[in-house]
Amino acid sequence: MSDDYITTSKFRTLSGPSGVLLRGLLYTLTLVGAVWALEIHHSLPLAFFKEQYLGLFLALGLGSIFLGVKAQQKEPGDGVPWYDWLLAAGGFLIGLYVTILYPTIAYRLGVLTPDRWILGGLAVFLILEATRRIAGWGLVWCALPCILYAKFAYLFPGLLYAKGSSWERIATYLYLDASGILGLPLNVAASVIVAFIFFGRALYAVGGDKFLTDVALKVMGRYRGGAAKVAVVSSSLFGTVSGSAVANVAVDGAITIPMMKRTGYPAHVAAAIEAVASNGGQIMPPVMGAAAFLIAEFLNISYGEVALAAAVPACLYYLALFTQVDLEAAKHGLVGLPTDQIPKFRAMMRRGWVFVIPLSLLIYTLMIANWEPGKAGMVAVIATFLVGALQKETRPTFRAILTSIEETGQTLLDIVVVTALAGLVIGSLQLSGLTFKLSLLLVTATGGNVLLLLALTAVVCILLGMSLPTTVVYITLAVLVGPALTQLGIVPLAAHLFLFYFGMLSLITPPDCLATYTAAAIAHSDFWKTGWTGMRLGIAAYVVPFVFALHPALILKGTAEEIIVAVVTASVGVIFLGIGCAGYLFRPLSWAKRGTLWIASLLLLLPTWHGTWLIADAAGFALGAAIIAWEWTRRSERNLPLTHANTTGS
């Protein structure tokens, strides 16, 4: 569930007492989160406020960051400077103050005492500094203007004017209020995301990664372009248990990209396929990216409802990708993988059947039983270790279990600072009143045109995503733009999924796209060629969100008839879109034919409100079918050179 901003080079390599202390903090961070996610605290005889737990979680996270993450990249990293010991102590102070004293604080939140605003100011400073170390200055510069606006809003004209607050009130509010640091984002990270990061690490500890790869090889390996299809399936499967596009590319791409290159895919195409497939893991149920859990909390609905709504758009994303991957294989005359590279089904299932149990249990508890996501995730973690112990090949060693706990804690560090910083942003905007005014400002600026507002929002999402994690992009725009979208009649769940989609698209949209950059580095391919190819392969993600925002039947909101028509027409439209983008069917396609397929796709994807719009669907289907029929009858000309076929327009 990480948002891809942690890198190993930022961490110190500690030994001796400081190393033992850091590992102990990471173990504690994971295990405390696991116990909370299991809701064991509900059975304790003492009442325990949620904010007390969040204070402890924040203390462990900040303490670990200042001990384990370098202040500057040029530091040797083999020891902890004196000032970082002080900062770590400060992190524990601000967190444990809340843990110990919150029952008293809760009844006098409005009182501005020196201890509160002094510790509040320290908390803001420590979170900004921890963010700088983990994610760089970009996130810091996102939060600072919001905090300053809460103070100096009285200097702004017109609708942006507000009274402004004192520094004491700002510090206390951000520190202790439920809309600040201890708010929804940190709560989701500490009670839900921790469980799913742990689940991903548990699967790796018992060899589940190999099973997922074997499944992909067995399902897709023997077909045309099998290596690329294996990459798509395995990356989507890995994505459902990690939610991190860059991590997926780094782990899965190290295997799949060389395999694709060996079977004949150009380096930039292989890298782009891996980046796009890995990025789709964030939107593919049952376990989506961190922002999906926040959607459920923001809208006060079950996570299962969010995952169910996201299922069809996610399938359309991969349908467009599969269409192009298959046609790329046809274009280059590629075949499936050799039989000796495809695992035998019996051998695969004899070793891997145990992994079906925790995955099935997770789906059942999340989607059918409607358990709390954190509890469902932790039950899946426990099941993974238990069923893994049933066979010698999958039985985890004690060292492997400890490593999975430590790596979970390390991955959580960027989640802690990102969500705490999001609390600073939300709290500042709430305190200044800007969140209530911006909706009116946006609706007025766009003249009430919903399509214009969606287009503007999509551009802002991608631009923000170039320097910010998907989670922060989503949270910021959910607070600022979400109300405006719903005010113009968009279904709230569709509006929030729209923000989620375009927030994660920055990972494959040049110039600053981390997933693509990582894949290009592994493939040794040209970054720009990889980037543009990735945008083409992921084209559905740029189009489908507009469709479900305007026509929520695509996220299963509507009558059975509306949903069936929407899913069928969108599926055919996405296939036509993929063929047009690939530029190949049974032979190379001219630009005129590609353009016709794009028009056919657009007609099929247009929202269908009533019978008149079915004419557009029929016209789109007829256009696309005509091109396919024409190409089928002339498929014998498929060996024409690409450049010749594209210029003749035959």
C-alpha positions as CSV (number, residue, x, y, z in Angstrom):
1,M,0.0,0.0,0.0
2,S,3.0,2.3,-0.1
3,D,2.9,5.3,-2.3
4,D,6.3,4.7,-3.8
5,Y,8.3,7.4,-2.2
6,I,10.6,5.4,0.0
7,T,14.0,4.4,-1.4
8,T,16.6,2.2,0.3
9,S,19.4,4.8,-0.2
10,K,17.7,7.1,2.3
11,F,18.0,4.6,5.1
12,R,20.9,4.3,7.5
13,T,22.6,1.0,8.0
14,L,22.8,0.8,11.7
15,S,24.5,-1.8,13.9
16,G,25.0,-2.2,17.6
17,P,22.6,-0.7,20.1
18,S,21.1,1.9,17.7
19,G,20.4,-0.8,15.1
20,V,18.7,-3.0,17.7
21,L,16.6,-0.1,18.9
22,L,15.6,0.8,15.3
23,R,14.6,-2.8,14.5
24,G,12.7,-3.0,17.8
25,L,10.8,0.2,16.9
26,L,9.9,-1.2,13.5
27,Y,8.7,-4.5,15.0
28,T,6.6,-2.6,17.6
29,L,5.1,-0.3,14.9
30,T,3.9,-3.3,12.9
31,L,2.7,-5.4,15.9
32,V,0.9,-2.6,17.6
33,G,-0.9,-1.8,14.3
34,A,-1.7,-5.5,13.9
35,V,-3.2,-5.8,17.3
36,W,-5.3,-2.7,16.8
37,A,-6.5,-3.9,13.4
38,L,-7.6,-7.1,15.0
39,E,-9.8,-5.0,17.4
40,I,-8.4,-6.7,20.4
41,H,-8.7,-3.4,22.3
42,H,-12.5,-3.8,22.3
43,S,-12.2,-6.8,24.7
44,L,-10.0,-5.0,27.2
45,P,-11.5,-3.9,30.5
46,L,-10.2,-0.3,30.1
47,A,-11.6,2.2,27.6
48,F,-8.9,3.3,25.1
49,F,-9.5,6.3,22.8
50,K,-8.6,5.9,19.1
51,E,-6.6,9.1,19.4
52,Q,-4.4,7.5,22.2
53,Y,-3.5,4.7,19.7
54,L,-2.8,7.2,16.9
55,G,-0.5,9.1,19.3
56,L,1.5,5.9,19.9
57,F,1.5,5.0,16.2
58,L,2.8,8.5,15.4
59,A,5.4,8.3,18.1
60,L,6.8,5.0,16.8
61,G,6.7,6.2,13.2
62,L,8.5,9.5,13.9
63,G,11.0,8.0,16.2
64,S,11.9,5.3,13.6
65,I,12.2,7.9,10.9
66,F,14.7,10.2,12.7
67,L,16.8,7.2,13.8
68,G,16.7,5.3,10.5
69,V,16.4,8.0,7.7
70,K,19.4,10.2,6.8
71,A,18.9,14.0,7.1
72,Q,21.0,14.4,3.9
73,Q,21.8,11.9,1.2
74,K,25.6,12.5,1.5
75,E,25.6,11.3,5.1
76,P,27.6,8.0,5.6
77,G,24.5,6.4,7.2
78,D,26.4,4.2,9.7
79,G,25.4,6.2,12.8
80,V,22.8,8.5,14.3
81,P,23.9,12.1,14.7
82,W,23.1,13.8,18.1
83,Y,20.5,16.1,16.6
84,D,18.5,13.1,15.3
85,W,18.4,11.6,18.8
86,L,16.8,14.8,19.9
87,L,14.3,14.8,17.0
88,A,13.4,11.2,17.8
89,A,12.9,12.1,21.4
90,G,10.7,15.0,20.2
91,G,8.6,12.5,18.1
92,F,8.1,10.3,21.2
93,L,7.2,13.3,23.3
94,I,4.4,14.6,21.0
95,G,3.0,11.1,20.5
96,L,3.1,9.8,24.0
97,Y,1.6,13.1,25.3
98,V,-1.5,12.3,23.4
99,T,-1.4,8.6,24.4
100,I,-1.1,9.3,28.1
101,L,-3.2,12.5,28.5
102,Y,-5.9,12.4,25.8
103,P,-8.7,11.2,28.1
104,T,-8.2,14.5,30.0
105,I,-7.6,16.6,26.8
106,A,-10.7,15.3,25.1
107,Y,-13.0,17.2,27.5
108,R,-11.1,20.5,27.1
109,L,-10.1,20.5,23.5
110,G,-10.9,24.2,23.0
111,V,-8.6,25.4,25.8
112,L,-5.3,26.9,24.4
113,T,-2.7,26.1,27.1
114,P,1.1,26.6,26.5
115,D,1.9,22.9,26.6
116,R,-0.6,22.2,23.8
117,W,0.5,24.9,21.4
118,I,4.2,24.4,22.1
119,L,3.9,20.7,21.5
120,G,1.6,21.4,18.5
121,G,4.2,23.6,16.9
122,L,6.8,20.9,17.6
123,A,4.5,18.3,16.0
124,V,4.1,20.4,12.8
125,F,7.9,21.0,12.5
126,L,8.7,17.3,13.1
127,I,6.1,16.1,10.5
128,L,7.4,18.6,7.9
129,E,11.0,17.5,8.5
130,A,10.1,13.8,8.4
131,T,8.3,14.4,5.2
132,R,11.3,16.2,3.7
133,R,13.5,13.2,4.5
134,I,11.1,10.6,3.2
135,A,9.4,12.3,0.2
136,G,11.5,15.5,-0.5
137,W,10.6,19.1,-0.5
138,G,7.6,18.8,-2.9
139,L,5.2,17.6,-0.2
140,V,6.5,20.2,2.3
141,W,5.8,23.0,-0.1
142,C,2.3,21.6,-0.6
143,A,1.5,21.8,3.2
144,L,3.2,25.1,4.1
145,P,0.9,27.4,2.0
146,C,-2.2,25.8,3.6
147,I,-0.9,26.4,7.1
148,L,0.1,30.0,6.2
149,Y,-3.3,30.6,4.6
150,A,-5.0,29.6,7.9
151,K,-3.0,32.5,9.6
152,F,-3.0,35.2,6.8
153,A,-6.4,34.5,5.1
154,Y,-7.4,38.1,6.1
155,L,-5.0,39.5,3.5
156,F,-6.9,37.8,0.6
157,P,-9.7,39.6,-1.3
158,G,-13.2,38.5,-2.1
159,L,-14.2,34.9,-1.6
160,L,-10.8,33.9,-0.4
161,Y,-11.0,36.3,2.6
162,A,-11.3,34.8,6.1
163,K,-10.6,36.1,9.6
164,G,-7.4,34.1,10.1
165,S,-6.4,32.4,13.3
166,S,-3.6,32.9,15.9
167,W,-0.5,30.7,15.8
168,E,-1.5,29.2,19.1
169,R,-4.9,28.1,17.8
170,I,-3.5,26.8,14.5
171,A,-0.9,24.7,16.4
172,T,-3.3,23.3,18.9
173,Y,-6.0,22.6,16.3
174,L,-3.6,20.8,13.9
175,Y,-2.1,18.8,16.8
176,L,-5.2,17.6,18.7
177,D,-8.3,18.1,16.7
178,A,-9.9,15.1,14.8
179,S,-9.6,17.1,11.6
180,G,-5.8,17.5,12.0
181,I,-2.9,15.2,12.4
182,L,-5.0,12.7,14.3
183,G,-7.7,12.7,11.6
184,L,-9.0,10.3,9.0
185,P,-5.8,9.7,6.9
186,L,-3.6,8.7,9.8
187,N,-6.5,6.6,11.2
188,V,-6.8,4.7,8.0
189,A,-3.1,4.1,7.8
190,A,-2.8,2.9,11.4
191,S,-5.9,0.7,11.4
192,V,-6.2,-0.6,7.8
193,I,-3.2,0.0,5.6
194,V,-0.8,-1.6,8.1
195,A,-2.7,-4.9,7.8
196,F,-2.5,-5.0,4.0
197,I,1.2,-4.1,3.9
198,F,1.7,-6.9,6.4
199,F,-0.3,-9.3,4.2
200,G,1.9,-8.6,1.2
201,R,5.0,-9.2,3.2
202,A,3.6,-12.4,4.7
203,L,2.9,-13.8,1.2
204,Y,6.5,-13.1,0.2
205,A,7.7,-14.8,3.4
206,V,6.0,-18.1,2.5
207,G,6.8,-18.0,-1.2
208,G,3.5,-16.7,-2.5
209,D,5.2,-14.5,-5.0
210,K,6.4,-17.5,-6.9
211,F,2.9,-19.0,-6.8
212,L,1.4,-15.8,-8.4
213,T,4.1,-15.9,-11.1
214,D,3.4,-19.5,-11.8
215,V,-0.3,-18.8,-12.1
216,A,0.4,-16.1,-14.6
217,L,2.7,-18.4,-16.6
218,K,0.2,-21.2,-16.6
219,V,-2.8,-19.0,-17.6
220,M,-1.1,-16.9,-20.3
221,G,2.4,-18.3,-21.1
222,R,1.5,-20.5,-24.1
223,Y,-0.5,-17.8,-26.0
224,R,0.8,-15.4,-28.6
225,G,3.0,-12.8,-26.8
226,G,2.9,-15.0,-23.8
227,A,5.8,-13.3,-22.0
228,A,4.0,-9.9,-22.0
229,K,0.7,-11.4,-21.0
230,V,2.4,-13.2,-18.1
231,A,3.8,-9.8,-17.1
232,V,0.3,-8.2,-17.2
233,V,-1.3,-11.0,-15.1
234,S,1.5,-11.4,-12.6
235,S,1.8,-7.6,-12.1
236,S,-1.9,-7.2,-11.5
237,L,-1.8,-10.1,-9.0
238,F,1.2,-8.6,-7.2
239,G,-0.6,-5.3,-7.2
240,T,-3.6,-6.7,-5.4
241,V,-1.3,-7.5,-2.4
242,S,1.1,-4.5,-2.4
243,G,-0.7,-1.6,-4.0
244,S,2.6,0.0,-4.9
245,A,3.3,0.4,-8.7
246,V,7.1,1.2,-8.3
247,A,7.6,-1.8,-5.9
248,N,5.8,-4.0,-8.4
249,V,7.9,-2.9,-11.3
250,A,11.1,-3.3,-9.2
251,V,10.2,-6.8,-8.1
252,D,8.2,-8.3,-10.9
253,G,9.8,-6.3,-13.7
254,A,13.2,-7.7,-12.9
255,I,11.8,-11.0,-14.1
256,T,9.2,-10.1,-16.7
257,I,11.0,-7.4,-18.6
258,P,14.1,-9.5,-19.6
259,M,11.7,-12.4,-20.4
260,M,9.7,-10.1,-22.8
261,K,12.9,-8.8,-24.4
262,R,14.1,-12.4,-25.0
263,T,10.9,-13.3,-26.8
264,G,11.2,-10.3,-29.2
265,Y,9.4,-7.3,-27.6
266,P,11.3,-4.0,-28.1
267,A,12.9,-2.8,-24.9
268,H,10.7,0.3,-24.6
269,V,7.5,-1.7,-25.2
270,A,8.5,-4.3,-22.6
271,A,9.2,-1.6,-20.0
272,A,5.9,0.2,-20.8
273,I,3.9,-3.0,-20.5
274,E,5.3,-3.7,-17.1
275,A,4.8,-0.1,-15.8
276,V,1.2,0.0,-17.0
277,A,0.4,-3.4,-15.7
278,S,1.9,-2.7,-12.3
279,N,0.2,0.7,-12.0
280,G,-3.2,-1.0,-12.6
281,G,-2.6,-3.0,-9.3
282,Q,-3.7,0.1,-7.4
283,I,-7.2,0.0,-9.0
284,M,-7.7,-3.7,-9.2
285,P,-9.8,-5.3,-6.4
286,P,-9.8,-7.0,-4.0
287,V,-6.9,-5.1,-2.5
288,M,-6.5,-1.7,-4.1
289,G,-4.2,1.3,-3.4
290,A,-4.3,3.1,0.0
291,A,-6.6,5.8,-1.4
292,A,-9.4,3.2,-1.9
293,F,-9.6,2.7,1.8
294,L,-9.8,6.4,2.3
295,I,-12.7,6.6,-0.2
296,A,-14.6,4.2,2.0
297,E,-13.9,6.3,5.1
298,F,-14.7,9.6,3.4
299,L,-18.0,8.4,2.1
300,N,-18.8,6.3,5.2
301,I,-19.4,3.2,3.1
302,S,-17.9,-0.3,3.2
303,Y,-14.7,-1.0,1.5
304,G,-16.4,-3.9,-0.3
305,E,-18.8,-1.4,-2.0
306,V,-15.8,0.6,-3.2
307,A,-14.0,-2.5,-4.5
308,L,-17.2,-3.7,-6.3
309,A,-17.7,-0.3,-7.9
310,A,-14.0,-0.3,-9.1
311,A,-14.2,-3.8,-10.6
312,V,-15.6,-3.0,-14.0
313,P,-13.4,0.1,-14.7
314,A,-10.3,-2.0,-13.6
315,C,-11.3,-4.8,-16.0
316,L,-11.7,-2.3,-18.8
317,Y,-8.2,-0.9,-18.0
318,Y,-6.7,-4.4,-18.4
319,L,-8.8,-5.2,-21.4
320,A,-7.4,-2.3,-23.3
321,L,-3.9,-3.3,-22.2
322,F,-4.4,-7.0,-23.2
323,T,-5.8,-6.0,-26.6
324,Q,-2.7,-3.9,-27.4
325,V,-0.3,-6.5,-25.9
326,D,-1.8,-9.2,-28.1
327,L,-1.6,-7.0,-31.2
328,E,2.0,-6.0,-30.5
329,A,2.8,-9.7,-30.5
330,A,1.0,-10.2,-33.8
331,K,2.7,-7.1,-35.3
332,H,6.2,-8.5,-34.4
333,G,5.4,-12.1,-35.1
334,L,5.9,-13.3,-31.6
335,V,4.8,-16.6,-30.2
336,G,4.1,-18.1,-26.8
337,L,6.7,-19.3,-24.3
338,P,8.3,-22.7,-24.7
339,T,6.5,-25.6,-23.0
340,D,9.4,-26.3,-20.7
341,Q,9.0,-22.7,-19.2
342,I,5.3,-23.2,-18.3
343,P,4.7,-24.9,-14.9
344,K,2.7,-28.1,-14.7
345,F,-0.7,-27.5,-13.2
346,R,-0.6,-30.4,-10.7
347,A,2.9,-29.4,-9.5
348,M,1.9,-25.8,-9.2
349,M,-1.2,-26.5,-7.2
350,R,0.4,-29.2,-5.1
351,R,2.8,-26.5,-3.8
352,G,0.6,-23.5,-4.1
353,W,-2.9,-24.6,-3.1
354,V,-2.3,-23.2,0.4
355,F,-2.2,-19.7,-1.0
356,V,-5.7,-19.9,-2.3
357,I,-7.0,-20.2,1.3
358,P,-5.8,-16.7,2.6
359,L,-6.7,-15.0,-0.6
360,S,-10.2,-16.6,-0.6
361,L,-10.6,-15.7,3.1
362,L,-9.6,-12.1,2.4
363,I,-12.2,-11.8,-0.5
364,Y,-14.9,-13.4,1.6
365,T,-14.4,-11.3,4.7
366,L,-14.0,-8.1,2.7
367,M,-16.6,-8.5,0.0
368,I,-19.3,-10.8,1.5
369,A,-19.0,-10.7,5.3
370,N,-18.3,-6.9,5.2
371,W,-15.7,-7.1,8.0
372,E,-13.7,-4.0,8.9
373,P,-10.8,-4.0,6.3
374,G,-8.1,-4.0,8.9
375,K,-9.5,-7.0,10.7
376,A,-10.0,-8.9,7.4
377,G,-6.4,-8.1,6.4
378,M,-4.9,-9.3,9.6
379,V,-7.0,-12.5,9.5
380,A,-5.5,-13.1,6.0
381,V,-2.0,-12.5,7.5
382,I,-2.5,-15.1,10.2
383,A,-4.0,-17.6,7.7
384,T,-1.0,-17.0,5.4
385,F,1.5,-18.0,8.0
386,L,-0.6,-20.9,9.3
387,V,-1.2,-22.5,5.9
388,G,2.3,-21.8,4.8
389,A,3.5,-23.9,7.7
390,L,1.6,-26.9,6.4
391,Q,4.3,-27.7,3.8
392,K,8.0,-27.8,4.0
393,E,8.4,-25.9,0.7
394,T,6.3,-23.0,2.0
395,R,7.1,-23.1,5.7
396,P,8.5,-19.7,6.8
397,T,11.6,-19.6,9.0
398,F,11.6,-17.5,12.2
399,R,14.0,-15.2,10.5
400,A,11.7,-14.8,7.5
401,I,8.8,-13.9,9.8
402,L,10.9,-11.3,11.6
403,T,12.0,-9.9,8.3
404,S,8.4,-9.6,7.1
405,I,7.5,-7.7,10.3
406,E,10.5,-5.4,10.0
407,E,9.9,-4.7,6.3
408,T,6.2,-3.9,7.0
409,G,7.3,-1.4,9.6
410,Q,9.8,0.2,7.2
411,T,7.2,0.4,4.5
412,L,4.8,2.0,7.0
413,L,7.2,4.9,7.6
414,D,6.3,6.8,4.4
415,I,2.6,6.1,5.0
416,V,2.9,7.6,8.5
417,V,4.4,10.9,7.3
418,V,2.2,11.2,4.2
419,T,-1.0,10.7,6.1
420,A,0.1,12.9,9.0
421,L,1.0,15.6,6.5
422,A,-2.4,15.1,4.8
423,G,-3.9,15.8,8.3
424,L,-2.0,19.1,8.4
425,V,-3.4,20.1,5.0
426,I,-7.0,19.1,5.8
427,G,-6.9,20.7,9.2
428,S,-5.5,24.0,7.8
429,L,-8.1,24.1,5.1
430,Q,-10.9,23.3,7.6
431,L,-9.7,25.9,10.1
432,S,-9.5,28.6,7.4
433,G,-12.9,27.7,5.9
434,L,-11.5,27.4,2.4
435,T,-13.0,23.9,1.9
436,F,-16.5,25.4,2.1
437,K,-15.7,28.3,-0.3
438,L,-13.7,26.5,-3.0
439,S,-16.7,24.4,-4.2
440,L,-18.6,27.6,-5.0
441,L,-15.5,29.1,-6.6
442,L,-14.9,26.1,-8.9
443,V,-18.6,25.8,-9.9
444,T,-18.7,29.5,-10.7
445,A,-15.3,29.5,-12.6
446,T,-16.5,26.6,-14.9
447,G,-19.9,28.0,-15.4
448,G,-21.5,24.9,-13.9
449,N,-20.2,22.8,-16.8
450,V,-19.5,19.4,-15.4
451,L,-17.4,18.2,-18.3
452,L,-15.1,21.2,-18.0
453,L,-14.8,20.8,-14.3
454,L,-13.9,17.1,-14.8
455,A,-11.3,18.0,-17.4
456,L,-9.8,20.7,-15.1
457,T,-9.7,18.2,-12.2
458,A,-8.0,15.5,-14.3
459,V,-5.2,17.9,-15.3
460,V,-4.7,19.1,-11.7
461,C,-4.6,15.5,-10.5
462,I,-1.9,14.5,-12.9
463,L,0.2,17.7,-12.3
464,L,0.0,17.3,-8.5
465,G,0.8,13.6,-8.9
466,M,4.2,14.5,-10.5
467,S,5.5,15.6,-7.1
468,L,3.0,14.1,-4.6
469,P,2.0,10.5,-3.8
470,T,-1.4,9.2,-5.0
471,T,-2.8,9.2,-1.5
472,V,-2.0,12.9,-0.9
473,V,-3.3,13.9,-4.3
474,Y,-6.6,12.1,-3.6
475,I,-7.0,13.5,-0.1
476,T,-6.2,17.0,-1.2
477,L,-8.7,17.0,-4.1
478,A,-11.3,15.0,-2.2
479,V,-11.4,17.8,0.3
480,L,-11.1,20.7,-2.2
481,V,-12.8,19.5,-5.4
482,G,-15.0,16.5,-4.3
483,P,-17.8,18.7,-3.0
484,A,-17.9,20.7,-6.3
485,L,-18.2,17.6,-8.4
486,T,-21.0,16.2,-6.3
487,Q,-22.7,19.6,-6.3
488,L,-22.9,19.4,-10.1
489,G,-24.7,16.1,-9.8
490,I,-21.9,13.5,-10.0
491,V,-22.5,10.4,-7.8
492,P,-20.1,10.8,-4.8
493,L,-18.5,7.4,-5.3
494,A,-17.9,8.1,-9.0
495,A,-16.4,11.5,-8.1
496,H,-14.0,10.0,-5.6
497,L,-13.0,7.2,-7.9
498,F,-12.4,9.8,-10.6
499,L,-9.9,11.6,-8.3
500,F,-8.3,8.3,-7.4
501,Y,-7.8,7.2,-11.1
502,F,-6.2,10.5,-12.2
503,G,-4.1,10.7,-9.1
504,M,-2.4,7.4,-9.9
505,L,-2.0,8.2,-13.6
506,S,1.0,10.5,-12.8
507,L,3.0,7.3,-12.3
508,I,2.8,6.5,-16.1
509,T,2.4,10.0,-17.5
510,P,5.7,11.8,-18.6
511,P,7.7,13.7,-17.6
512,D,7.8,12.7,-13.9
513,C,6.5,9.1,-13.9
514,L,8.2,6.9,-11.3
515,A,6.8,3.5,-12.5
516,T,7.8,4.2,-16.1
517,Y,11.2,5.5,-15.0
518,T,11.9,2.4,-13.0
519,A,10.8,0.0,-15.8
520,A,12.9,1.9,-18.4
521,A,16.0,1.6,-16.1
522,I,15.5,-2.2,-15.9
523,A,14.9,-2.5,-19.6
524,H,17.8,-0.1,-20.6
525,S,15.3,1.7,-22.9
526,D,14.8,5.3,-23.9
527,F,12.7,7.0,-21.2
528,W,10.6,9.1,-23.5
529,K,9.8,6.3,-25.9
530,T,8.8,4.2,-22.9
531,G,6.7,7.0,-21.4
532,W,4.7,7.7,-24.6
533,T,4.2,3.9,-25.2
534,G,3.0,3.6,-21.6
535,M,0.4,6.3,-22.1
536,R,-0.9,4.5,-25.2
537,L,-1.1,1.2,-23.4
538,G,-2.9,2.7,-20.5
539,I,-5.2,4.8,-22.6
540,A,-8.4,3.3,-21.0
541,A,-7.4,5.0,-17.6
542,Y,-7.5,8.4,-19.3
543,V,-11.0,7.8,-20.8
544,V,-13.0,5.5,-18.6
545,P,-13.1,7.8,-15.5
546,F,-15.0,10.4,-17.6
547,V,-17.5,7.7,-18.6
548,F,-18.3,6.4,-15.1
549,A,-18.4,10.0,-13.7
550,L,-21.1,10.9,-16.2
551,H,-22.7,7.5,-16.3
552,P,-22.4,5.7,-13.0
553,A,-23.9,2.5,-14.4
554,L,-20.3,1.6,-15.2
555,I,-19.6,1.4,-11.5
556,L,-22.7,-0.7,-11.0
557,K,-25.0,2.2,-9.9
558,G,-28.3,1.9,-11.8
559,T,-30.8,-0.6,-13.0
560,A,-29.8,-4.0,-14.2
561,E,-30.6,-3.0,-17.8
562,E,-28.5,0.2,-17.6
563,I,-25.5,-1.7,-16.0
564,I,-25.6,-4.5,-18.7
565,V,-25.7,-2.0,-21.6
566,A,-23.0,0.2,-20.0
567,V,-20.6,-2.8,-19.4
568,V,-21.1,-4.4,-22.8
569,T,-20.8,-1.2,-24.9
570,A,-17.8,0.0,-22.8
571,S,-16.1,-3.3,-23.3
572,V,-16.5,-3.3,-27.1
573,G,-15.5,0.4,-27.1
574,V,-12.3,-0.3,-25.2
575,I,-11.4,-3.1,-27.6
576,F,-11.9,-0.8,-30.5
577,L,-9.8,1.9,-28.7
578,G,-7.0,-0.6,-28.1
579,I,-7.0,-1.8,-31.7
580,G,-6.8,1.9,-32.9
581,C,-4.0,2.6,-30.5
582,A,-2.0,-0.5,-31.5
583,G,-2.3,0.4,-35.2
584,Y,-2.5,-3.2,-36.1
585,L,-5.2,-5.9,-36.6
586,F,-4.5,-8.6,-39.1
587,R,-2.1,-6.3,-40.8
588,P,-0.9,-2.7,-40.2
589,L,-3.7,-0.1,-40.1
590,S,-3.7,3.2,-41.8
591,W,-4.3,6.4,-39.8
592,A,-7.7,6.8,-41.4
593,K,-8.8,3.3,-40.1
594,R,-7.3,4.0,-36.7
595,G,-9.2,7.3,-36.6
596,T,-12.4,5.5,-37.5
597,L,-11.9,3.0,-34.7
598,W,-11.3,5.8,-32.3
599,I,-14.6,7.4,-33.4
600,A,-16.4,4.1,-33.0
601,S,-14.9,3.7,-29.5
602,L,-16.1,7.2,-28.5
603,L,-19.6,6.5,-29.7
604,L,-19.7,3.3,-27.7
605,L,-18.3,4.9,-24.6
606,L,-20.6,7.9,-24.6
607,P,-22.9,7.8,-21.6
608,T,-26.2,6.2,-22.5
609,W,-29.1,8.0,-20.7
610,H,-32.1,6.9,-22.8
611,G,-33.1,5.2,-26.0
612,T,-31.8,8.0,-28.3
613,W,-28.3,7.4,-27.2
614,L,-28.5,3.8,-28.2
615,I,-28.3,5.0,-31.8
616,A,-24.8,6.3,-31.0
617,D,-23.9,2.8,-29.6
618,A,-25.3,1.1,-32.8
619,A,-23.3,3.5,-35.0
620,G,-20.1,2.9,-33.1
621,F,-20.5,-0.8,-33.2
622,A,-21.3,-0.7,-37.0
623,L,-18.2,1.4,-37.7
624,G,-15.9,-0.8,-35.7
625,A,-17.3,-4.0,-37.1
626,A,-17.0,-2.7,-40.6
627,I,-13.2,-2.0,-40.1
628,I,-12.7,-5.4,-38.6
629,A,-14.6,-7.2,-41.4
630,W,-12.7,-5.2,-44.1
631,E,-9.3,-6.1,-42.5
632,W,-10.4,-9.8,-42.1
633,T,-11.1,-10.1,-45.8
634,R,-7.6,-8.6,-46.6
635,R,-5.6,-10.3,-43.9
636,S,-3.4,-12.0,-46.5
637,E,-1.7,-8.7,-47.0
638,R,-0.5,-8.7,-43.3
639,N,3.1,-9.1,-44.3
640,L,3.3,-5.7,-45.9
641,P,5.9,-3.5,-44.3
642,L,4.5,-1.3,-41.6
643,T,5.6,2.0,-43.3
644,H,4.2,1.0,-46.7
645,A,0.9,-0.1,-45.2
646,N,0.5,3.1,-43.2
647,T,1.0,5.3,-46.2
648,T,-1.1,3.4,-48.7
649,G,-4.3,3.5,-46.5
650,S,-5.4,0.3,-48.2
